[in-house]
Amino acid sequence: MSLEIRPARSADLPAMEALLQASHLPVDGVGEELPHFLTAWQDGRLAGMVGLEVHDGFGLLRSAAVDIGSRGTGIGRALVERVLAEAASYRVREVYLLTNTAERWFTRFGFRHVDRGDVPEPIRSTAEYRELCPASAAVMVREIERRREGR
Ligand SMILES: CC(C)(COP(=O)(O)OP(=O)(O)OC[C@H]1O[C@@H](n2cnc3c(N)ncnc32)[C@H](O)[C@@H]1OP(=O)(O)O)[C@@H](O)C(=O)NCCC(=O)NCCS
């Protein structure tokens, strides 16, 4: 089965919200941040998604979700790798995320646990950080390598 990963469009929003709800992840704010979301499609069906908010040079990875019937086939990995590659082109220095359930999974991509006191203000002021995730969520960070330009 072929997999297509492409930026989200407004017509995708209902399917994206349904996938987030089914994955027990926050839906708030996705509509406003749509240009920063990637979607994965298999046989015309939304199989997965991930979002990257950019705040003052810091990235916030959010809403990583794969349809339950498609999990374990590498779609999550493909989405996270693609969004991290895009983070480099947005001149993001670090990408943060909050997760209740997938801390171990994100270590595969170089994320490490960070104390809340060490989280920069632009990330702490996001709606996701302040409201969407409960205080028990783990906060993780990954540095983004700068791309060499002009060669
Ligand atoms: C986390 C999630 C996005 C992974 O997507 P996926 O497409 O199944 O992931 P991949 O196929 O790329 O990777 C599968 C591997 O990751 C492991 N894995 C999947 N979810 C995991 C988790 N929550 N914790 C630890 N490992 C996990 C699988 O066991 C599998 O291991 P293997 O390679 O040794 O067989 C998906 O399980 C999901 O949508 N979960 C619910 C929503 C969620 O928790 N999102 C993250 C918070 S933002």
The ligand as an SDF file (V2000), in Angstrom:
LIG
                    3D

 48 50  0  0  0  0  0  0  0  0999 V2000
    2.5860    6.8370   19.0520 C   0  0  0  0  0  0  0  0  0  0  0  0
    2.0790    6.5560   17.6190 C   0  0  0  0  0  0  0  0  0  0  0  0
    1.9390    7.8880   16.8590 C   0  0  0  0  0  0  0  0  0  0  0  0
    3.1010    5.6660   16.8960 C   0  0  0  0  0  0  0  0  0  0  0  0
    2.7210    5.5130   15.5470 O   0  0  0  0  0  0  0  0  0  0  0  0
    3.0620    4.1610   14.7250 P   0  0  0  0  0  0  0  0  0  0  0  0
    2.8180    4.4260   13.2890 O   0  0  0  0  0  0  0  0  0  0  0  0
    2.3760    3.0060   15.3390 O   0  0  0  0  0  0  0  0  0  0  0  0
    4.6570    4.0230   15.0020 O   0  0  0  0  0  0  0  0  0  0  0  0
    5.7290    3.2450   14.1250 P   0  0  0  0  0  0  0  0  0  0  0  0
    5.0420    2.2010   13.2880 O   0  0  0  0  0  0  0  0  0  0  0  0
    6.5910    4.2320   13.4060 O   0  0  0  0  0  0  0  0  0  0  0  0
    6.5980    2.5750   15.2580 O   0  0  0  0  0  0  0  0  0  0  0  0
    6.1340    1.3950   15.8560 C   0  0  0  0  0  0  0  0  0  0  0  0
    7.0660    1.0230   16.9720 C   0  0  0  0  0  0  0  0  0  0  0  0
    6.9400    1.9780   18.0330 O   0  0  0  0  0  0  0  0  0  0  0  0
    6.4950    1.3080   19.2120 C   0  0  0  0  0  0  0  0  0  0  0  0
    5.5360    2.1810   19.8920 N   0  0  0  0  0  0  0  0  0  0  0  0
    4.3620    2.6380   19.3930 C   0  0  0  0  0  0  0  0  0  0  0  0
    3.7450    3.4240   20.2960 N   0  0  0  0  0  0  0  0  0  0  0  0
    4.5520    3.4640   21.3850 C   0  0  0  0  0  0  0  0  0  0  0  0
    4.4540    4.0980   22.6570 C   0  0  0  0  0  0  0  0  0  0  0  0
    3.3880    4.8390   22.9940 N   0  0  0  0  0  0  0  0  0  0  0  0
    5.4890    3.9390   23.5320 N   0  0  0  0  0  0  0  0  0  0  0  0
    6.5540    3.1740   23.2010 C   0  0  0  0  0  0  0  0  0  0  0  0
    6.7010    2.5400   22.0040 N   0  0  0  0  0  0  0  0  0  0  0  0
    5.6990    2.6720   21.1260 C   0  0  0  0  0  0  0  0  0  0  0  0
    5.8340    0.0350   18.7200 C   0  0  0  0  0  0  0  0  0  0  0  0
    5.8530   -0.9490   19.7340 O   0  0  0  0  0  0  0  0  0  0  0  0
    6.7260   -0.3510   17.5540 C   0  0  0  0  0  0  0  0  0  0  0  0
    7.9080   -0.9300   18.0390 O   0  0  0  0  0  0  0  0  0  0  0  0
    8.8750   -1.8540   17.1080 P   0  0  0  0  0  0  0  0  0  0  0  0
    9.4600   -0.9760   16.0460 O   0  0  0  0  0  0  0  0  0  0  0  0
    9.9140   -2.3220   18.0780 O   0  0  0  0  0  0  0  0  0  0  0  0
    7.9980   -2.9430   16.5670 O   0  0  0  0  0  0  0  0  0  0  0  0
    0.7230    5.7940   17.6270 C   0  0  0  0  0  0  0  0  0  0  0  0
    0.8680    4.6160   18.4140 O   0  0  0  0  0  0  0  0  0  0  0  0
   -0.4520    6.5980   18.1680 C   0  0  0  0  0  0  0  0  0  0  0  0
   -1.1620    7.2500   17.4030 O   0  0  0  0  0  0  0  0  0  0  0  0
   -0.6920    6.5670   19.5170 N   0  0  0  0  0  0  0  0  0  0  0  0
   -1.7970    7.2940   20.1200 C   0  0  0  0  0  0  0  0  0  0  0  0
   -1.5310    8.7870   20.1550 C   0  0  0  0  0  0  0  0  0  0  0  0
   -0.2520    9.1540   20.9120 C   0  0  0  0  0  0  0  0  0  0  0  0
    0.0060    8.6320   22.0020 O   0  0  0  0  0  0  0  0  0  0  0  0
    0.5440   10.1010   20.3230 N   0  0  0  0  0  0  0  0  0  0  0  0
    1.7850   10.5810   20.9160 C   0  0  0  0  0  0  0  0  0  0  0  0
    1.5740   11.7500   21.8160 C   0  0  0  0  0  0  0  0  0  0  0  0
    1.5750   13.3080   20.9450 S   0  0  0  0  0  0  0  0  0  0  0  0
  1  2  1  0
  2  3  1  0
  2  4  1  0
  2 36  1  0
  4  5  1  0
  5  6  1  0
  6  7  2  0
  6  8  1  0
  6  9  1  0
  9 10  1  0
 10 11  2  0
 10 12  1  0
 10 13  1  0
 13 14  1  0
 14 15  1  0
 15 16  1  0
 15 30  1  0
 16 17  1  0
 17 18  1  0
 17 28  1  0
 18 19  1  0
 18 27  1  0
 19 20  2  0
 20 21  1  0
 21 22  1  0
 21 27  2  0
 22 23  1  0
 22 24  2  0
 24 25  1  0
 25 26  2  0
 26 27  1  0
 28 29  1  0
 28 30  1  0
 30 31  1  0
 31 32  1  0
 32 33  2  0
 32 34  1  0
 32 35  1  0
 36 37  1  0
 36 38  1  0
 38 39  2  0
 38 40  1  0
 40 41  1  0
 41 42  1  0
 42 43  1  0
 43 44  2  0
 43 45  1  0
 45 46  1  0
 46 47  1  0
 47 48  1  0
M  END
$$$$
